[in-house]
Amino acid sequence: MTKEGLLAFWLHISVPRYKTIIALFGSLDNFWQTQKSDLQKLKWPKETLDKFIVWRDSLDEQKCENDLKKANARIITIVDPDYPPLLAAIFDPPYTLFVQGQLKNNQPLLAVVGTRQNTFVGKQIIEKIVEPFAKEIGIVSGLAYGIDSFAHQAALNVNAYTIAVLGAGFDSNELFAERKKISEQIIASGGAVITEYPPGTASTNYTFPKRNRIISGLAKATLVIEAGIKSGALITASCALEQGREVLAVPHSIFSLVGVGPNNLIKDGATIITSVNDLRAVFNLNQKKKSQSTVPISSNPIENIIMAFLANEPQTGDAIVQKLNLPAHHVAVLLTEMEIKGMIQAILGNRYICS
């Protein structure tokens, strides 16, 4: 297993910490062999540094590999080309994704979230709006009881792609029979179950809210179906706003306790969703059908070439230079100008995506 993979098993790793490690030590191999006195350069809190040293010195690499194999999972880190580009673009992406099943990075996603104590109306909304829309786009949610599980099931009902994001590690004994069955169906259908936590990590009051940023970070927009005033679904909506993603909500009766959250979001500017067509408008699906393969949006032909090149997947700066066959410094200026215009976005690994 690579050092990047091993580092994924340390619960306190983050992208900023990884960047600091590479900046100071050049590689994880160098970092791994560094003595405690030199690790002080990291300027981590003493408690964090002490925890890392104890963890590193007692790490059982074979156990890590066995745990991964037992979970039938693989590791994707922030530096891997398979890391989801939309997630990499958020303020605080997870360093690690433990993945069961298939991650499809070219699949647009809608995040669907809501209360665990859903009503019959909430289930109807899923069936009448989310399920038919899932035929056209993927669904991401949190595999919790209630709205989350119904959203995944809606996607499965129409053979659509769906991703479940856990707030615990695989094999943490927290996937009870019903949700375990859904997770197995998701994987069997070509979807994915993912988590940022190593196998066996138990959920806490901290891990569930933290995973919400991944649910919204993977998606173009987040739809809140039903949510009480203190529902965790509102944390996901807040994450979406912070990430610059769209927040959508279904309006409810003023007498509905699980309608308070969506109604408040609408008052704060969330887009109202009452039909499949409303969702199609958010994702510009009608427009895409009209112009299936027309990417150009600029009067500059070179910018159009770059946009077309980035249309399906992120590309590195070097790949763009090679594609254009222009001097690297000239391409760097072009990319900077396109970023300023909001046409493209730089993500980790010197890669670019369409905005």
C-alpha positions in Angstrom: 0.0 0.0 0.0 1.3 3.5 -0.8 2.1 6.0 1.9 -0.8 8.1 0.6 -3.1 5.1 1.2 -1.7 4.4 4.7 -2.1 8.1 5.7 -5.8 7.7 4.8 -6.2 5.5 8.0 -5.1 8.4 10.2 -8.4 10.0 11.4 -6.8 13.5 11.7 -5.4 13.9 8.2 -6.8 16.8 6.1 -5.9 18.4 2.8 -4.2 21.4 4.4 -2.1 19.1 6.6 -1.2 17.0 3.6 -0.2 20.1 1.7 2.0 21.2 4.6 3.6 17.8 4.8 4.6 17.8 1.1 5.7 21.5 1.2 8.1 20.8 4.2 9.3 17.2 3.5 8.9 16.8 -0.3 7.2 13.4 -0.1 5.4 11.1 2.2 8.3 8.7 2.2 10.5 11.4 3.7 7.8 12.4 6.1 7.3 8.9 7.3 10.9 8.5 8.3 11.2 11.9 10.0 12.2 12.0 13.7 9.9 13.7 16.2 12.2 16.7 16.6 12.0 17.5 12.9 8.2 17.0 12.9 8.0 20.1 15.0 8.3 22.0 11.7 4.6 21.1 11.0 3.5 23.4 13.9 0.7 21.1 14.7 -0.8 21.2 18.2 1.3 19.1 20.5 -1.6 16.7 21.2 -2.1 16.2 17.4 1.6 15.6 16.8 1.8 13.1 19.7 -1.2 11.3 18.4 0.3 11.0 14.9 3.6 9.7 16.2 1.9 7.0 18.4 -0.3 6.1 15.4 2.6 5.9 12.9 4.8 3.9 15.2 2.1 1.4 16.0 0.6 1.2 12.5 0.0 -2.4 11.2 0.1 -2.1 7.4 -1.1 -5.6 6.9 -4.1 -5.0 9.1 -4.9 -1.9 7.0 -4.8 -4.0 3.8 -6.9 -6.7 5.4 -9.5 -4.2 6.6 -9.7 -2.7 3.1 -10.0 -6.2 1.6 -12.7 -7.3 4.1 -14.7 -4.2 3.3 -14.3 -4.8 -0.5 -13.2 -1.2 -0.7 -10.5 0.9 -2.3 -8.9 4.2 -1.4 -9.0 7.4 -3.4 -7.0 10.3 -2.1 -7.1 14.0 -3.1 -4.0 13.5 -5.4 -5.6 10.7 -7.4 -7.0 11.4 -10.9 -10.2 9.5 -9.9 -11.0 11.9 -7.1 -14.3 13.6 -7.9 -13.5 17.1 -9.4 -16.6 18.8 -8.0 -15.7 17.6 -4.5 -12.1 18.7 -4.9 -13.3 22.2 -5.7 -14.9 22.8 -2.3 -13.2 24.7 0.5 -12.5 21.7 2.7 -12.6 18.4 0.7 -11.8 15.2 2.5 -8.2 13.9 2.0 -9.6 10.4 1.6 -12.5 8.6 0.1 -13.0 4.9 1.0 -15.1 3.6 -1.9 -17.2 0.5 -2.4 -18.6 0.2 -6.0 -18.1 2.7 -8.9 -17.5 6.4 -8.7 -18.6 8.0 -12.0 -17.0 11.5 -12.1 -18.8 12.5 -15.4 -22.2 11.8 -13.9 -24.1 15.0 -12.8 -25.6 14.5 -9.4 -28.5 15.9 -7.4 -28.2 15.7 -3.6 -31.5 14.8 -2.0 -31.8 15.1 1.8 -34.4 15.3 4.5 -35.6 14.2 7.9 -35.5 10.7 9.3 -39.0 11.2 10.6 -40.6 11.7 7.1 -44.3 11.9 6.5 -46.3 10.1 3.8 -46.2 13.4 1.9 -42.4 13.3 1.9 -42.4 9.8 0.4 -44.9 10.9 -2.2 -42.7 13.8 -3.2 -39.8 11.4 -3.7 -42.0 9.1 -5.9 -43.5 11.9 -8.0 -40.6 14.2 -8.4 -37.2 12.6 -7.5 -37.9 9.1 -9.0 -38.7 10.3 -12.5 -35.9 12.8 -12.5 -33.4 10.2 -11.4 -33.8 8.6 -14.8 -31.9 11.6 -16.2 -29.4 12.3 -13.5 -27.7 10.6 -10.5 -28.8 10.9 -6.9 -26.5 11.4 -3.9 -27.7 11.1 -0.3 -26.7 9.9 3.2 -28.4 6.4 3.5 -30.1 7.5 6.7 -33.6 6.3 7.6 -36.4 8.3 6.1 -35.9 10.7 3.1 -32.3 9.6 2.4 -33.2 5.9 2.0 -36.3 6.7 0.0 -34.1 8.9 -2.4 -31.7 6.0 -2.9 -34.5 3.6 -3.4 -36.1 5.9 -6.0 -32.9 5.8 -8.0 -32.7 2.1 -7.7 -36.3 1.7 -8.9 -35.5 3.3 -12.2 -32.0 1.8 -12.6 -30.4 5.2 -12.0 -26.9 5.9 -10.6 -26.8 6.7 -6.9 -24.1 7.4 -4.3 -24.5 6.9 -0.5 -22.2 8.9 1.8 -21.7 7.4 5.2 -20.9 9.1 8.5 -18.9 6.1 9.7 -16.4 3.6 8.4 -17.3 0.4 6.6 -17.8 -2.6 8.9 -18.7 -0.3 11.9 -21.7 -2.5 12.6 -24.0 0.6 12.2 -25.6 -0.4 8.9 -28.7 -2.2 10.2 -30.4 -4.8 8.1 -32.7 -2.5 6.0 -30.0 0.0 5.1 -27.4 -2.7 4.6 -29.7 -4.2 2.0 -30.0 -0.9 0.2 -26.2 -0.3 0.3 -25.7 -3.8 -1.3 -28.3 -2.9 -4.0 -26.6 0.4 -4.7 -23.2 -1.4 -5.3 -24.8 -4.2 -7.3 -26.6 -1.6 -9.5 -23.3 0.1 -10.4 -23.5 2.9 -7.8 -21.2 3.6 -4.9 -21.1 3.8 -1.1 -18.4 6.1 0.2 -17.0 7.5 3.4 -14.0 9.5 4.5 -13.5 7.3 7.6 -11.4 4.2 7.8 -13.1 0.8 8.2 -14.4 0.2 11.7 -14.7 3.9 12.6 -17.9 4.5 14.7 -20.1 7.4 14.0 -20.3 10.3 16.5 -22.2 13.6 16.8 -19.3 15.1 14.8 -18.9 12.6 11.9 -22.5 12.9 10.6 -22.6 16.7 10.2 -19.1 16.5 8.7 -20.1 14.1 6.0 -22.9 16.5 4.9 -20.3 18.7 3.1 -19.4 15.6 1.0 -23.1 15.0 0.0 -23.5 18.6 -1.2 -19.9 18.8 -2.5 -20.5 16.0 -5.0 -23.7 17.6 -6.4 -24.6 20.5 -8.6 -27.6 21.2 -6.3 -29.1 20.1 -3.0 -32.8 19.4 -2.7 -34.4 19.5 0.8 -37.6 17.4 0.8 -38.7 17.6 4.5 -36.8 19.0 7.5 -37.7 20.1 11.0 -36.2 23.3 12.4 -33.2 21.4 13.8 -32.8 18.7 11.0 -29.4 17.7 9.8 -30.7 18.2 6.3 -30.4 22.0 6.9 -26.7 21.5 7.6 -26.3 20.0 4.2 -28.2 22.9 2.7 -25.8 25.3 4.5 -22.8 23.4 3.2 -24.2 23.7 -0.4 -24.5 27.5 0.1 -21.0 27.8 1.4 -19.7 25.8 -1.6 -21.5 28.0 -4.1 -24.0 25.3 -5.1 -27.7 25.7 -5.6 -30.2 25.0 -2.8 -33.6 23.7 -3.7 -36.6 23.1 -1.5 -40.2 21.8 -1.7 -42.8 24.1 -0.2 -45.1 22.8 2.5 -48.2 23.8 4.5 -47.5 26.3 7.3 -48.9 23.7 9.7 -46.3 21.0 8.8 -43.6 20.5 11.4 -41.3 18.9 8.7 -42.1 21.8 6.3 -40.5 24.4 8.5 -37.0 23.8 7.2 -37.8 23.9 3.5 -40.2 26.9 3.9 -37.5 28.8 5.7 -35.0 28.0 3.0 -37.4 29.3 0.4 -37.8 32.5 2.4 -34.0 32.8 2.3 -33.8 32.4 -1.4 -33.8 28.7 -2.2 -35.3 27.7 -5.5 -38.8 26.3 -5.2 -39.3 22.8 -6.6 -42.8 21.5 -7.3 -42.3 19.3 -10.4 -39.8 17.3 -12.4 -39.6 20.2 -14.9 -38.4 22.5 -12.1 -35.5 20.1 -11.5 -34.8 19.8 -15.3 -34.6 23.6 -15.5 -32.0 23.8 -12.7 -29.8 21.3 -14.6 -30.5 22.9 -18.0 -31.5 19.6 -19.4 -33.8 21.0 -22.1 -31.0 23.3 -23.3 -28.5 20.4 -23.4 -30.8 18.4 -25.6 -31.1 21.3 -28.0 -27.3 21.7 -28.3 -26.0 18.2 -27.6 -22.4 18.7 -28.4 -22.0 22.5 -28.8 -19.6 23.6 -26.1 -18.4 27.0 -27.4 -19.5 29.9 -25.3 -16.7 32.4 -26.1 -15.8 34.6 -29.1 -12.2 33.4 -28.6 -11.6 30.1 -30.5 -8.8 29.0 -28.3 -11.0 29.4 -25.2 -13.6 27.3 -26.9 -11.1 24.5 -27.6 -10.1 24.5 -23.9 -13.8 24.4 -22.8 -14.5 21.5 -25.2 -11.4 19.7 -23.9 -12.6 20.1 -20.3 -16.2 19.2 -21.0 -16.1 15.5 -20.0 -13.4 15.3 -17.4 -10.7 17.5 -15.6 -7.4 18.0 -17.4 -4.0 19.0 -16.1 -2.3 22.2 -17.2 0.3 20.2 -19.1 -2.4 18.3 -21.0 -3.9 21.6 -22.0 -0.5 22.9 -23.2 -0.1 19.7 -25.2 -3.6 19.9 -26.7 -3.1 23.5 -27.8 0.5 23.1 -28.9 1.2 26.6 -27.6 4.0 27.9 -25.2 3.3 27.0 -21.6 3.5 30.6 -20.4 0.9 31.7 -23.0 -1.5 28.9 -21.9 -1.0 29.9 -18.3 -2.1 33.4 -19.0 -5.2 32.1 -20.9 -6.1 29.8 -18.1 -5.8 32.6 -15.5 -8.0 34.9 -17.7 -10.6 32.1 -18.1 -10.7 31.6 -14.3 -11.3 35.3 -13.8 -14.1 35.2 -16.3 -15.6 32.3 -14.3 -15.4 29.9 -17.3 -13.1 27.3 -15.6 -12.0 26.4 -12.1 -8.6 25.2 -10.8 -8.6 22.2 -8.5 -5.9 20.3 -6.7 -3.3 18.5 -8.8 -2.9 21.3 -11.3 -6.2 20.3 -12.9 -9.0 22.3 -14.4 -12.7 21.8 -14.7 -15.5 23.8 -16.4 -17.3 26.0 -13.9 
